[in-house]
Amino acid sequence: MSVKGAGEKIRAELDSWEGITSAPHRFGGVEFKLGSREIGHIHGDSLVDVPLPKLVRDELVGSGEADPHHVLPRSGWVSVYLSEAGDVDRAIRILRRSFEIAREQKVRREARDSSPA
């Protein structure tokens, strides 16, 4: 089961976020990046995969907000299956969390790299 138009809705939302780029994903679908870091990727209208720190991943899986990654279940990745309309908004919220984490890490890295040695 999938949600017709889910991939386009997610892509339109993420394309509006500052600094996000999109490109074909190596395993199919579309991936979204902030700089060189992947925020997540979508597979058509049926599945979203998102990388997160392991603690955040465990929180989301434990609460039922996301499933363990469909191929790498012990990794920091989660999968969100798009079976009904509410799943699209949930996937966007989880992608936003990945984006915010990546943005915070990028700011810290840039501050560290620009400080005098």
C-alpha positions in Angstrom: 0.0 0.0 0.0 1.2 3.5 -0.7 -0.1 7.1 -0.6 -0.6 8.5 -4.0 1.5 11.7 -4.4 3.4 11.2 -1.1 6.8 11.3 -2.7 6.0 14.6 -4.5 4.6 16.1 -1.3 7.7 15.2 0.7 10.0 16.4 -2.0 8.3 19.7 -2.3 8.5 20.2 1.5 12.2 19.3 1.7 13.1 21.4 -1.3 11.8 24.4 0.6 14.3 23.9 3.5 17.4 26.1 3.4 20.5 24.3 2.1 18.8 21.1 1.1 19.7 19.6 -2.2 18.0 16.6 -3.9 19.4 14.0 -6.3 18.7 10.4 -7.4 19.5 7.9 -4.7 21.9 5.1 -5.5 19.3 2.4 -4.5 16.4 4.2 -6.3 14.3 7.1 -5.3 15.4 10.6 -4.3 17.9 11.5 -1.6 18.1 14.8 0.3 21.3 16.3 1.6 22.5 19.2 3.7 26.0 19.7 2.3 27.5 16.2 2.0 25.3 14.7 4.7 22.2 12.7 3.7 19.1 13.8 5.6 17.1 10.8 4.2 15.6 9.4 1.0 12.3 8.5 -0.4 11.3 5.4 -2.5 8.3 6.6 -4.5 5.1 6.9 -2.6 5.7 4.0 -0.2 8.8 4.4 1.9 11.1 6.9 3.5 14.5 6.1 5.1 16.1 8.5 7.5 19.6 8.4 9.2 19.7 9.4 12.9 21.9 9.1 15.9 21.3 5.8 17.5 19.7 7.3 20.6 17.2 9.2 18.5 16.5 6.1 16.4 15.9 4.1 19.5 13.5 6.7 20.8 11.5 6.8 17.6 11.3 3.0 17.2 10.4 2.6 20.8 7.6 5.1 20.6 6.3 3.5 17.4 6.9 6.7 15.3 9.3 4.7 13.0 10.3 1.2 12.2 13.9 -0.2 12.3 15.4 0.2 8.8 14.1 -2.4 6.4 17.6 -3.6 5.4 19.8 -2.5 8.3 17.6 -2.9 11.4 20.4 -2.5 13.9 21.8 0.7 12.4 20.8 4.3 13.2 18.5 4.4 10.2 14.8 4.2 10.5 12.1 3.4 7.9 8.7 5.1 7.6 6.1 3.2 5.5 3.7 5.5 3.8 0.4 3.5 4.1 -2.0 6.4 4.9 -2.1 10.2 4.7 -0.9 10.8 8.3 2.3 8.8 7.5 3.4 11.5 5.1 3.3 14.2 7.8 5.1 11.8 10.3 7.8 11.1 7.7 8.3 14.9 7.2 8.6 15.4 11.0 11.3 12.7 11.2 13.1 14.1 8.2 13.0 17.5 9.8 14.5 16.1 13.0 17.4 14.6 10.9 17.8 18.0 9.2 17.9 19.9 12.5 20.5 17.5 13.9 22.6 17.8 10.7 22.3 21.6 10.7 23.4 21.9 14.4 26.4 19.6 13.7 27.3 21.7 10.6 27.2 24.9 12.7 29.4 23.4 15.4 31.9 22.1 12.8 32.1 25.4 11.0 32.7 27.3 14.3 35.4 24.8 15.2 37.1 25.0 11.8 37.0 28.8 11.8 38.4 29.3 15.3 42.1 30.2 15.6 44.4 27.3 16.4 
